[in-house]
Amino acid sequence: MSKKQMKKLKRREAYLEHRKEKRVIEKERKKAKRQAMKEAGIDVRKKPCYAMASSNCKQTIAIDMGFSDYMNAKDIAGTVNQLAYSYSANRHTENPAQFSIVNFTGTCREHFDKSETTKNWDVNITEKGLKEALPDHKIVYLTADSDNVVTELDESCVYVIGGLIDHNAHKGLTLRLAEENGFEHARLPLSEHVTLQTRKVLTINHVFEILLHYTWSKDWRQAFLSVIPERKGIAANDGEKKDVEAKEDRAEDEGEPEKEEN
């Protein structure tokens, strides 16, 4: 191992150790806050969770995790984190979407399986590919490189998000994958409804949450404005600014990387 590689490894180890310490401190801070609220007579019950089986939403959304070979260890960890954010959003929605994770093998799966919290997820997880895992659905792969635009969601279709963080190192990869496998492909109607002052870059969980929001709101603009973080300088195409009360970007808080909507 070269000196440069050793320095890089040491920095990575120091970062991971510091992150563990921060998580312990944050956990204790939240615990103390909940206790203080409880003593003050404030309801501190956790958000309710909802099961897919009893959901009125029959829309299927899949995340394709078959991209381990295209990512380094840091990006694999970030991808699994974004997968967890997607799951949390679905679990706490009154009518969750039918959520599938496909092609889940390799290093991504190994990282995922290390966590005890993922063992009882209410989600369809499989090592199978899209065709084998979802034979009764028309496959629509979401990619920002597509010339097609999603105008509304169709319950006979499964909308697929590529589980990939690549910092544009593999531009057009998901579009090429869709075409080679004979899948339909499309992009979200982002530019038709909002403008961004920064690059049109969305995390995996942002794409998932936008789709999830649309399943009940049937309003793309509202979904974009509610999910995409304020720091991206988002505004409706008519100049309307995003509500400052909208939720903060969790990815930014965790310092996780972002990806193209793919």
C-alpha atoms as an extended CHARMM CRD file, in Angstrom:
* protein
*
       262  EXT
         1         1  MET       CA              0.0000000000        0.0000000000        0.0000000000  PROA      1               0.0000000000
         2         2  SER       CA              1.4000000000        3.3940000000       -0.9660000000  PROA      2               0.0000000000
         3         3  LYS       CA              1.7940000000        6.2790000000        1.4940000000  PROA      3               0.0000000000
         4         4  LYS       CA             -1.0620000000        8.0960000000       -0.2130000000  PROA      4               0.0000000000
         5         5  GLN       CA             -3.3510000000        5.0830000000        0.1520000000  PROA      5               0.0000000000
         6         6  MET       CA             -2.3690000000        4.6630000000        3.8100000000  PROA      6               0.0000000000
         7         7  LYS       CA             -3.1480000000        8.3200000000        4.5320000000  PROA      7               0.0000000000
         8         8  LYS       CA             -6.4750000000        7.9710000000        2.7800000000  PROA      8               0.0000000000
         9         9  LEU       CA             -7.2990000000        4.8460000000        4.7940000000  PROA      9               0.0000000000
        10        10  LYS       CA             -6.3980000000        6.5640000000        8.0670000000  PROA      10              0.0000000000
        11        11  ARG       CA             -8.5790000000        9.5560000000        7.1940000000  PROA      11              0.0000000000
        12        12  ARG       CA            -11.4320000000        7.2110000000        6.4010000000  PROA      12              0.0000000000
        13        13  GLU       CA            -11.0090000000        5.3500000000        9.7020000000  PROA      13              0.0000000000
        14        14  ALA       CA            -10.8780000000        8.6360000000       11.6250000000  PROA      14              0.0000000000
        15        15  TYR       CA            -14.0230000000        9.8230000000        9.8520000000  PROA      15              0.0000000000
        16        16  LEU       CA            -15.9110000000        6.6300000000       10.6950000000  PROA      16              0.0000000000
        17        17  GLU       CA            -14.8400000000        6.7850000000       14.3330000000  PROA      17              0.0000000000
        18        18  HSD       CA            -15.8760000000       10.4290000000       14.5830000000  PROA      18              0.0000000000
        19        19  ARG       CA            -19.2130000000        9.6020000000       12.9730000000  PROA      19              0.0000000000
        20        20  LYS       CA            -19.8460000000        6.8800000000       15.5470000000  PROA      20              0.0000000000
        21        21  GLU       CA            -19.1350000000        9.3400000000       18.3650000000  PROA      21              0.0000000000
        22        22  LYS       CA            -21.4560000000       11.9230000000       16.8290000000  PROA      22              0.0000000000
        23        23  ARG       CA            -24.2560000000        9.3720000000       16.5450000000  PROA      23              0.0000000000
        24        24  VAL       CA            -23.8910000000        8.3840000000       20.2110000000  PROA      24              0.0000000000
        25        25  ILE       CA            -23.9930000000       12.0440000000       21.2710000000  PROA      25              0.0000000000
        26        26  GLU       CA            -26.9980000000       12.7370000000       19.0340000000  PROA      26              0.0000000000
        27        27  LYS       CA            -28.8220000000        9.6800000000       20.3520000000  PROA      27              0.0000000000
        28        28  GLU       CA            -28.3050000000       10.8410000000       23.9330000000  PROA      28              0.0000000000
        29        29  ARG       CA            -29.4050000000       14.3770000000       23.0210000000  PROA      29              0.0000000000
        30        30  LYS       CA            -32.6370000000       13.0970000000       21.4920000000  PROA      30              0.0000000000
        31        31  LYS       CA            -33.2440000000       10.8330000000       24.4700000000  PROA      31              0.0000000000
        32        32  ALA       CA            -32.8370000000       13.7620000000       26.8740000000  PROA      32              0.0000000000
        33        33  LYS       CA            -35.1380000000       15.8910000000       24.7440000000  PROA      33              0.0000000000
        34        34  ARG       CA            -37.8620000000       13.2240000000       24.7260000000  PROA      34              0.0000000000
        35        35  GLN       CA            -37.5530000000       12.8430000000       28.4960000000  PROA      35              0.0000000000
        36        36  ALA       CA            -37.8620000000       16.6010000000       29.0150000000  PROA      36              0.0000000000
        37        37  MET       CA            -40.9430000000       16.7150000000       26.7670000000  PROA      37              0.0000000000
        38        38  LYS       CA            -42.4600000000       13.7710000000       28.6270000000  PROA      38              0.0000000000
        39        39  GLU       CA            -41.9160000000       15.4690000000       31.9800000000  PROA      39              0.0000000000
        40        40  ALA       CA            -43.5310000000       18.6080000000       30.5650000000  PROA      40              0.0000000000
        41        41  GLY       CA            -46.6220000000       16.5930000000       29.6260000000  PROA      41              0.0000000000
        42        42  ILE       CA            -45.9730000000       16.7220000000       25.8750000000  PROA      42              0.0000000000
        43        43  ASP       CA            -46.9140000000       13.6900000000       23.7820000000  PROA      43              0.0000000000
        44        44  VAL       CA            -43.6670000000       12.0820000000       22.6400000000  PROA      44              0.0000000000
        45        45  ARG       CA            -45.0620000000        9.0320000000       20.8950000000  PROA      45              0.0000000000
        46        46  LYS       CA            -43.2340000000        7.9720000000       17.7530000000  PROA      46              0.0000000000
        47        47  LYS       CA            -44.7630000000        8.4620000000       14.3420000000  PROA      47              0.0000000000
        48        48  PRO       CA            -47.1600000000        5.6280000000       13.5400000000  PROA      48              0.0000000000
        49        49  CYS       CA            -46.0260000000        2.9620000000       11.0900000000  PROA      49              0.0000000000
        50        50  TYR       CA            -48.2270000000        1.5300000000        8.3580000000  PROA      50              0.0000000000
        51        51  ALA       CA            -48.0620000000       -1.8290000000        6.5970000000  PROA      51              0.0000000000
        52        52  MET       CA            -47.9810000000       -2.2970000000        2.8340000000  PROA      52              0.0000000000
        53        53  ALA       CA            -50.4570000000       -5.1950000000        2.9800000000  PROA      53              0.0000000000
        54        54  SER       CA            -53.2430000000       -3.0000000000        4.3710000000  PROA      54              0.0000000000
        55        55  SER       CA            -52.4390000000        0.0270000000        2.2080000000  PROA      55              0.0000000000
        56        56  ASN       CA            -54.9530000000        1.4670000000       -0.2310000000  PROA      56              0.0000000000
        57        57  CYS       CA            -52.0200000000        2.3900000000       -2.4760000000  PROA      57              0.0000000000
        58        58  LYS       CA            -51.2400000000       -0.3450000000       -4.9840000000  PROA      58              0.0000000000
        59        59  GLN       CA            -48.5380000000        1.5740000000       -6.8370000000  PROA      59              0.0000000000
        60        60  THR       CA            -45.2740000000       -0.3680000000       -7.0100000000  PROA      60              0.0000000000
        61        61  ILE       CA            -41.9440000000        1.4270000000       -6.7100000000  PROA      61              0.0000000000
        62        62  ALA       CA            -38.6790000000       -0.5010000000       -6.9760000000  PROA      62              0.0000000000
        63        63  ILE       CA            -35.0750000000        0.3780000000       -6.2540000000  PROA      63              0.0000000000
        64        64  ASP       CA            -32.5830000000       -1.5450000000       -8.3730000000  PROA      64              0.0000000000
        65        65  MET       CA            -29.5320000000       -2.2630000000       -6.2180000000  PROA      65              0.0000000000
        66        66  GLY       CA            -27.4790000000       -4.0550000000       -8.8410000000  PROA      66              0.0000000000
        67        67  PHE       CA            -24.7620000000       -1.4130000000       -9.0770000000  PROA      67              0.0000000000
        68        68  SER       CA            -22.2270000000       -2.4560000000       -6.4170000000  PROA      68              0.0000000000
        69        69  ASP       CA            -19.4820000000       -2.8440000000       -9.0160000000  PROA      69              0.0000000000
        70        70  TYR       CA            -19.8420000000        0.8010000000      -10.0700000000  PROA      70              0.0000000000
        71        71  MET       CA            -19.3070000000        2.3090000000       -6.5970000000  PROA      71              0.0000000000
        72        72  ASN       CA            -16.5850000000        2.6390000000       -3.9990000000  PROA      72              0.0000000000
        73        73  ALA       CA            -17.1180000000        1.7800000000       -0.3200000000  PROA      73              0.0000000000
        74        74  LYS       CA            -18.1820000000        5.3070000000        0.6210000000  PROA      74              0.0000000000
        75        75  ASP       CA            -20.8040000000        5.5200000000       -2.1030000000  PROA      75              0.0000000000
        76        76  ILE       CA            -22.1130000000        2.0360000000       -1.2990000000  PROA      76              0.0000000000
        77        77  ALA       CA            -22.6430000000        3.1470000000        2.3000000000  PROA      77              0.0000000000
        78        78  GLY       CA            -24.3880000000        6.3010000000        1.0700000000  PROA      78              0.0000000000
        79        79  THR       CA            -26.6310000000        4.2870000000       -1.2210000000  PROA      79              0.0000000000
        80        80  VAL       CA            -27.7220000000        1.9820000000        1.6140000000  PROA      80              0.0000000000
        81        81  ASN       CA            -28.3850000000        5.0530000000        3.8050000000  PROA      81              0.0000000000
        82        82  GLN       CA            -30.6230000000        6.5130000000        1.1070000000  PROA      82              0.0000000000
        83        83  LEU       CA            -32.3820000000        3.1750000000        0.8570000000  PROA      83              0.0000000000
        84        84  ALA       CA            -33.1260000000        3.4310000000        4.5840000000  PROA      84              0.0000000000
        85        85  TYR       CA            -34.5040000000        6.9640000000        4.1830000000  PROA      85              0.0000000000
        86        86  SER       CA            -36.7900000000        5.7200000000        1.4060000000  PROA      86              0.0000000000
        87        87  TYR       CA            -38.0230000000        2.8790000000        3.5870000000  PROA      87              0.0000000000
        88        88  SER       CA            -38.6710000000        5.2190000000        6.5230000000  PROA      88              0.0000000000
        89        89  ALA       CA            -40.6930000000        7.5930000000        4.3400000000  PROA      89              0.0000000000
        90        90  ASN       CA            -42.8080000000        4.7230000000        3.0280000000  PROA      90              0.0000000000
        91        91  ARG       CA            -43.3120000000        3.1890000000        6.4710000000  PROA      91              0.0000000000
        92        92  HSD       CA            -44.6290000000        6.4390000000        7.9410000000  PROA      92              0.0000000000
        93        93  THR       CA            -46.9980000000        7.2390000000        5.0810000000  PROA      93              0.0000000000
        94        94  GLU       CA            -50.6200000000        6.3750000000        5.8570000000  PROA      94              0.0000000000
        95        95  ASN       CA            -50.9630000000        4.4710000000        2.6030000000  PROA      95              0.0000000000
        96        96  PRO       CA            -47.4700000000        3.2450000000        1.7360000000  PROA      96              0.0000000000
        97        97  ALA       CA            -46.5230000000        2.2660000000       -1.7830000000  PROA      97              0.0000000000
        98        98  GLN       CA            -45.7280000000       -1.3500000000       -2.6420000000  PROA      98              0.0000000000
        99        99  PHE       CA            -41.9580000000       -1.1550000000       -2.1990000000  PROA      99              0.0000000000
       100       100  SER       CA            -39.5430000000       -3.6410000000       -3.7690000000  PROA      100             0.0000000000
       101       101  ILE       CA            -35.7480000000       -3.8270000000       -3.6320000000  PROA      101             0.0000000000
       102       102  VAL       CA            -34.3970000000       -5.9340000000       -6.4960000000  PROA      102             0.0000000000
       103       103  ASN       CA            -31.0090000000       -7.1800000000       -7.7100000000  PROA      103             0.0000000000
       104       104  PHE       CA            -29.9230000000       -6.9280000000       -4.0950000000  PROA      104             0.0000000000
       105       105  THR       CA            -26.5990000000       -8.7800000000       -4.0420000000  PROA      105             0.0000000000
       106       106  GLY       CA            -22.9180000000       -8.0210000000       -3.7670000000  PROA      106             0.0000000000
       107       107  THR       CA            -21.2780000000       -5.4500000000       -1.5110000000  PROA      107             0.0000000000
       108       108  CYS       CA            -24.4430000000       -3.3700000000       -1.1590000000  PROA      108             0.0000000000
       109       109  ARG       CA            -26.2970000000       -6.3650000000        0.2660000000  PROA      109             0.0000000000
       110       110  GLU       CA            -23.3960000000       -7.2200000000        2.5800000000  PROA      110             0.0000000000
       111       111  HSD       CA            -23.4320000000       -3.6630000000        3.9680000000  PROA      111             0.0000000000
       112       112  PHE       CA            -27.2140000000       -3.7600000000        4.3450000000  PROA      112             0.0000000000
       113       113  ASP       CA            -27.1920000000       -7.0930000000        6.1940000000  PROA      113             0.0000000000
       114       114  LYS       CA            -24.7480000000       -5.8020000000        8.8210000000  PROA      114             0.0000000000
       115       115  SER       CA            -27.5220000000       -3.7450000000       10.4060000000  PROA      115             0.0000000000
       116       116  GLU       CA            -29.8930000000       -5.4160000000       12.8620000000  PROA      116             0.0000000000
       117       117  THR       CA            -32.5710000000       -2.8040000000       12.1590000000  PROA      117             0.0000000000
       118       118  THR       CA            -33.0740000000       -3.9600000000        8.5600000000  PROA      118             0.0000000000
       119       119  LYS       CA            -33.9920000000       -7.5560000000        9.3820000000  PROA      119             0.0000000000
       120       120  ASN       CA            -37.7210000000       -6.9230000000        9.8860000000  PROA      120             0.0000000000
       121       121  TRP       CA            -38.3340000000       -4.3700000000        7.1560000000  PROA      121             0.0000000000
       122       122  ASP       CA            -41.8020000000       -4.3920000000        5.5970000000  PROA      122             0.0000000000
       123       123  VAL       CA            -40.4780000000       -4.4340000000        2.0440000000  PROA      123             0.0000000000
       124       124  ASN       CA            -40.0990000000       -6.9750000000       -0.7550000000  PROA      124             0.0000000000
       125       125  ILE       CA            -36.3780000000       -7.7870000000       -0.9870000000  PROA      125             0.0000000000
       126       126  THR       CA            -35.0130000000      -10.1260000000       -3.6300000000  PROA      126             0.0000000000
       127       127  GLU       CA            -31.8090000000      -11.0450000000       -5.4170000000  PROA      127             0.0000000000
       128       128  LYS       CA            -33.8330000000      -11.4960000000       -8.6050000000  PROA      128             0.0000000000
       129       129  GLY       CA            -33.7660000000       -9.0350000000      -11.4640000000  PROA      129             0.0000000000
       130       130  LEU       CA            -36.6920000000       -6.8240000000      -12.4190000000  PROA      130             0.0000000000
       131       131  LYS       CA            -38.2960000000       -9.1970000000      -14.9290000000  PROA      131             0.0000000000
       132       132  GLU       CA            -38.1860000000      -12.1710000000      -12.5610000000  PROA      132             0.0000000000
       133       133  ALA       CA            -39.1390000000      -10.2140000000       -9.4360000000  PROA      133             0.0000000000
       134       134  LEU       CA            -42.0450000000       -8.2740000000      -10.9920000000  PROA      134             0.0000000000
       135       135  PRO       CA            -43.3240000000      -10.3280000000      -13.9390000000  PROA      135             0.0000000000
       136       136  ASP       CA            -46.8450000000       -8.8930000000      -13.8150000000  PROA      136             0.0000000000
       137       137  HSD       CA            -45.7750000000       -5.2520000000      -14.1520000000  PROA      137             0.0000000000
       138       138  LYS       CA            -44.6770000000       -3.0740000000      -17.0290000000  PROA      138             0.0000000000
       139       139  ILE       CA            -41.1930000000       -1.8180000000      -16.1300000000  PROA      139             0.0000000000
       140       140  VAL       CA            -40.5250000000        1.9240000000      -16.4000000000  PROA      140             0.0000000000
       141       141  TYR       CA            -36.9400000000        2.8320000000      -15.5420000000  PROA      141             0.0000000000
       142       142  LEU       CA            -36.5500000000        6.3870000000      -14.2840000000  PROA      142             0.0000000000
       143       143  THR       CA            -33.5630000000        8.1700000000      -15.7780000000  PROA      143             0.0000000000
       144       144  ALA       CA            -32.8390000000       11.8560000000      -16.2680000000  PROA      144             0.0000000000
       145       145  ASP       CA            -31.3700000000       10.9930000000      -19.6870000000  PROA      145             0.0000000000
       146       146  SER       CA            -34.6920000000        9.8230000000      -21.1290000000  PROA      146             0.0000000000
       147       147  ASP       CA            -36.6360000000       11.8970000000      -23.6510000000  PROA      147             0.0000000000
       148       148  ASN       CA            -39.8880000000       10.4930000000      -22.2670000000  PROA      148             0.0000000000
       149       149  VAL       CA            -41.6960000000       12.2460000000      -19.4070000000  PROA      149             0.0000000000
       150       150  VAL       CA            -43.8350000000       10.7060000000      -16.6790000000  PROA      150             0.0000000000
       151       151  THR       CA            -47.1320000000       12.6110000000      -16.6510000000  PROA      151             0.0000000000
       152       152  GLU       CA            -48.9920000000       10.3980000000      -14.1800000000  PROA      152             0.0000000000
       153       153  LEU       CA            -48.3880000000        7.1340000000      -12.3550000000  PROA      153             0.0000000000
       154       154  ASP       CA            -49.9620000000        3.9020000000      -13.5740000000  PROA      154             0.0000000000
       155       155  GLU       CA            -50.5580000000        1.0800000000      -11.0700000000  PROA      155             0.0000000000
       156       156  SER       CA            -49.9210000000       -1.5050000000      -13.8020000000  PROA      156             0.0000000000
       157       157  CYS       CA            -46.3460000000       -0.2000000000      -13.9990000000  PROA      157             0.0000000000
       158       158  VAL       CA            -43.4250000000       -0.4850000000      -11.6200000000  PROA      158             0.0000000000
       159       159  TYR       CA            -41.3190000000        2.6810000000      -11.5350000000  PROA      159             0.0000000000
       160       160  VAL       CA            -37.6680000000        1.8100000000      -11.0200000000  PROA      160             0.0000000000
       161       161  ILE       CA            -35.0320000000        3.9830000000       -9.3490000000  PROA      161             0.0000000000
       162       162  GLY       CA            -31.4040000000        3.0690000000       -9.9280000000  PROA      162             0.0000000000
       163       163  GLY       CA            -29.6680000000        2.4530000000       -6.5910000000  PROA      163             0.0000000000
       164       164  LEU       CA            -26.5140000000        4.2130000000       -7.6560000000  PROA      164             0.0000000000
       165       165  ILE       CA            -24.3360000000        7.0790000000       -6.4520000000  PROA      165             0.0000000000
       166       166  ASP       CA            -21.7480000000        7.7420000000       -9.1240000000  PROA      166             0.0000000000
       167       167  HSD       CA            -21.1550000000       11.5220000000       -9.2710000000  PROA      167             0.0000000000
       168       168  ASN       CA            -21.8330000000       11.3940000000      -13.0190000000  PROA      168             0.0000000000
       169       169  ALA       CA            -18.9340000000        8.9780000000      -13.5440000000  PROA      169             0.0000000000
       170       170  HSD       CA            -21.2900000000        6.6570000000      -15.4570000000  PROA      170             0.0000000000
       171       171  LYS       CA            -23.4550000000        9.1070000000      -17.3510000000  PROA      171             0.0000000000
       172       172  GLY       CA            -26.2720000000        7.4130000000      -19.2370000000  PROA      172             0.0000000000
       173       173  LEU       CA            -25.7640000000        4.0590000000      -17.5160000000  PROA      173             0.0000000000
       174       174  THR       CA            -29.3710000000        3.5440000000      -16.4230000000  PROA      174             0.0000000000
       175       175  LEU       CA            -30.7520000000        4.6080000000      -19.7980000000  PROA      175             0.0000000000
       176       176  ARG       CA            -28.4520000000        2.1500000000      -21.5330000000  PROA      176             0.0000000000
       177       177  LEU       CA            -29.4570000000       -0.5830000000      -19.0770000000  PROA      177             0.0000000000
       178       178  ALA       CA            -33.1420000000        0.0700000000      -19.7600000000  PROA      178             0.0000000000
       179       179  GLU       CA            -32.6950000000       -0.0090000000      -23.5190000000  PROA      179             0.0000000000
       180       180  GLU       CA            -30.5760000000       -3.1750000000      -23.4720000000  PROA      180             0.0000000000
       181       181  ASN       CA            -33.2250000000       -4.9940000000      -21.4250000000  PROA      181             0.0000000000
       182       182  GLY       CA            -36.1920000000       -3.7100000000      -23.3990000000  PROA      182             0.0000000000
       183       183  PHE       CA            -37.5880000000       -1.7030000000      -20.4790000000  PROA      183             0.0000000000
       184       184  GLU       CA            -39.5650000000        1.4650000000      -20.9690000000  PROA      184             0.0000000000
       185       185  HSD       CA            -37.8470000000        4.5420000000      -19.5750000000  PROA      185             0.0000000000
       186       186  ALA       CA            -38.8280000000        8.0760000000      -18.5970000000  PROA      186             0.0000000000
       187       187  ARG       CA            -37.8020000000       11.0570000000      -16.4850000000  PROA      187             0.0000000000
       188       188  LEU       CA            -39.7670000000       12.8790000000      -13.8230000000  PROA      188             0.0000000000
       189       189  PRO       CA            -41.4650000000       16.1040000000      -15.0650000000  PROA      189             0.0000000000
       190       190  LEU       CA            -39.0860000000       18.2630000000      -13.0360000000  PROA      190             0.0000000000
       191       191  SER       CA            -38.4280000000       21.1010000000      -15.4970000000  PROA      191             0.0000000000
       192       192  GLU       CA            -42.1240000000       21.2220000000      -16.4040000000  PROA      192             0.0000000000
       193       193  HSD       CA            -43.0730000000       22.2660000000      -12.8780000000  PROA      193             0.0000000000
       194       194  VAL       CA            -40.1070000000       23.7970000000      -11.0410000000  PROA      194             0.0000000000
       195       195  THR       CA            -36.7760000000       25.4880000000      -11.5720000000  PROA      195             0.0000000000
       196       196  LEU       CA            -33.5670000000       24.8560000000       -9.6230000000  PROA      196             0.0000000000
       197       197  GLN       CA            -30.6850000000       27.2780000000       -9.1170000000  PROA      197             0.0000000000
       198       198  THR       CA            -28.3220000000       24.3350000000       -8.6980000000  PROA      198             0.0000000000
       199       199  ARG       CA            -27.7700000000       21.2150000000      -10.7930000000  PROA      199             0.0000000000
       200       200  LYS       CA            -30.7710000000       18.9470000000      -11.2770000000  PROA      200             0.0000000000
       201       201  VAL       CA            -29.3700000000       16.3670000000       -8.9010000000  PROA      201             0.0000000000
       202       202  LEU       CA            -31.6010000000       14.2710000000       -6.6470000000  PROA      202             0.0000000000
       203       203  THR       CA            -30.7930000000       11.6030000000       -4.1060000000  PROA      203             0.0000000000
       204       204  ILE       CA            -32.3210000000        8.1440000000       -4.3950000000  PROA      204             0.0000000000
       205       205  ASN       CA            -34.6420000000        8.8430000000       -1.4650000000  PROA      205             0.0000000000
       206       206  HSD       CA            -35.7360000000       12.1900000000       -2.9540000000  PROA      206             0.0000000000
       207       207  VAL       CA            -36.8870000000       10.4600000000       -6.1300000000  PROA      207             0.0000000000
       208       208  PHE       CA            -38.6550000000        7.8120000000       -4.0520000000  PROA      208             0.0000000000
       209       209  GLU       CA            -40.3680000000       10.3940000000       -1.8300000000  PROA      209             0.0000000000
       210       210  ILE       CA            -41.5000000000       12.4410000000       -4.8320000000  PROA      210             0.0000000000
       211       211  LEU       CA            -43.1750000000        9.3630000000       -6.3040000000  PROA      211             0.0000000000
       212       212  LEU       CA            -44.6460000000        8.4750000000       -2.9150000000  PROA      212             0.0000000000
       213       213  HSD       CA            -46.0000000000       12.0080000000       -2.4480000000  PROA      213             0.0000000000
       214       214  TYR       CA            -47.5980000000       11.9250000000       -5.8870000000  PROA      214             0.0000000000
       215       215  THR       CA            -49.4470000000        8.6720000000       -5.0960000000  PROA      215             0.0000000000
       216       216  TRP       CA            -51.7180000000       10.6080000000       -2.7310000000  PROA      216             0.0000000000
       217       217  SER       CA            -51.4440000000       14.2440000000       -3.8430000000  PROA      217             0.0000000000
       218       218  LYS       CA            -51.6600000000       13.6720000000       -7.6260000000  PROA      218             0.0000000000
       219       219  ASP       CA            -49.7490000000       16.9580000000       -7.9010000000  PROA      219             0.0000000000
       220       220  TRP       CA            -46.1860000000       16.9240000000       -9.2670000000  PROA      220             0.0000000000
       221       221  ARG       CA            -45.4760000000       20.5310000000       -8.3460000000  PROA      221             0.0000000000
       222       222  GLN       CA            -46.5270000000       20.0030000000       -4.7650000000  PROA      222             0.0000000000
       223       223  ALA       CA            -44.4590000000       16.8220000000       -4.5910000000  PROA      223             0.0000000000
       224       224  PHE       CA            -41.3170000000       18.5560000000       -5.8920000000  PROA      224             0.0000000000
       225       225  LEU       CA            -41.7230000000       21.5760000000       -3.6300000000  PROA      225             0.0000000000
       226       226  SER       CA            -42.3640000000       19.4120000000       -0.5770000000  PROA      226             0.0000000000
       227       227  VAL       CA            -39.4510000000       17.0220000000       -1.0810000000  PROA      227             0.0000000000
       228       228  ILE       CA            -36.5890000000       18.8450000000       -2.8100000000  PROA      228             0.0000000000
       229       229  PRO       CA            -34.4930000000       20.7890000000       -0.2440000000  PROA      229             0.0000000000
       230       230  GLU       CA            -34.5670000000       24.5650000000        0.0160000000  PROA      230             0.0000000000
       231       231  ARG       CA            -30.8130000000       24.8690000000       -0.5150000000  PROA      231             0.0000000000
       232       232  LYS       CA            -31.2480000000       23.9170000000       -4.1690000000  PROA      232             0.0000000000
       233       233  GLY       CA            -32.9930000000       27.2380000000       -4.7790000000  PROA      233             0.0000000000
       234       234  ILE       CA            -36.1890000000       25.5590000000       -5.9070000000  PROA      234             0.0000000000
       235       235  ALA       CA            -39.1450000000       27.6000000000       -7.1320000000  PROA      235             0.0000000000
       236       236  ALA       CA            -42.3160000000       26.8150000000       -9.0110000000  PROA      236             0.0000000000
       237       237  ASN       CA            -42.1480000000       27.7400000000      -12.6780000000  PROA      237             0.0000000000
       238       238  ASP       CA            -44.4570000000       30.6700000000      -12.0140000000  PROA      238             0.0000000000
       239       239  GLY       CA            -41.8780000000       32.0590000000       -9.5920000000  PROA      239             0.0000000000
       240       240  GLU       CA            -43.5520000000       30.8120000000       -6.4310000000  PROA      240             0.0000000000
       241       241  LYS       CA            -40.9220000000       30.0690000000       -3.7770000000  PROA      241             0.0000000000
       242       242  LYS       CA            -40.8620000000       26.8810000000       -1.8420000000  PROA      242             0.0000000000
       243       243  ASP       CA            -42.5550000000       27.0900000000        1.5630000000  PROA      243             0.0000000000
       244       244  VAL       CA            -39.8880000000       27.6770000000        4.2160000000  PROA      244             0.0000000000
       245       245  GLU       CA            -41.6930000000       25.2020000000        6.4190000000  PROA      245             0.0000000000
       246       246  ALA       CA            -40.8260000000       22.3730000000        4.0270000000  PROA      246             0.0000000000
       247       247  LYS       CA            -38.6840000000       19.6340000000        5.4530000000  PROA      247             0.0000000000
       248       248  GLU       CA            -34.9250000000       19.9650000000        5.5640000000  PROA      248             0.0000000000
       249       249  ASP       CA            -32.6190000000       17.8510000000        3.4900000000  PROA      249             0.0000000000
       250       250  ARG       CA            -31.7320000000       14.8020000000        5.5650000000  PROA      250             0.0000000000
       251       251  ALA       CA            -28.9900000000       13.8710000000        3.1520000000  PROA      251             0.0000000000
       252       252  GLU       CA            -27.2820000000       17.2000000000        3.8440000000  PROA      252             0.0000000000
       253       253  ASP       CA            -27.5130000000       16.6600000000        7.6050000000  PROA      253             0.0000000000
       254       254  GLU       CA            -25.7930000000       13.2870000000        7.2570000000  PROA      254             0.0000000000
       255       255  GLY       CA            -23.2790000000       14.5920000000        4.7360000000  PROA      255             0.0000000000
       256       256  GLU       CA            -24.1790000000       11.9090000000        2.2620000000  PROA      256             0.0000000000
       257       257  PRO       CA            -23.4550000000       12.2550000000       -1.4710000000  PROA      257             0.0000000000
       258       258  GLU       CA            -26.0740000000       12.8960000000       -4.0830000000  PROA      258             0.0000000000
       259       259  LYS       CA            -26.7900000000       11.3650000000       -7.4360000000  PROA      259             0.0000000000
       260       260  GLU       CA            -28.4730000000       12.0710000000      -10.7090000000  PROA      260             0.0000000000
       261       261  GLU       CA            -32.1390000000       11.1170000000      -10.8780000000  PROA      261             0.0000000000
       262       262  ASN       CA            -31.4360000000        7.8250000000      -12.6200000000  PROA      262             0.0000000000
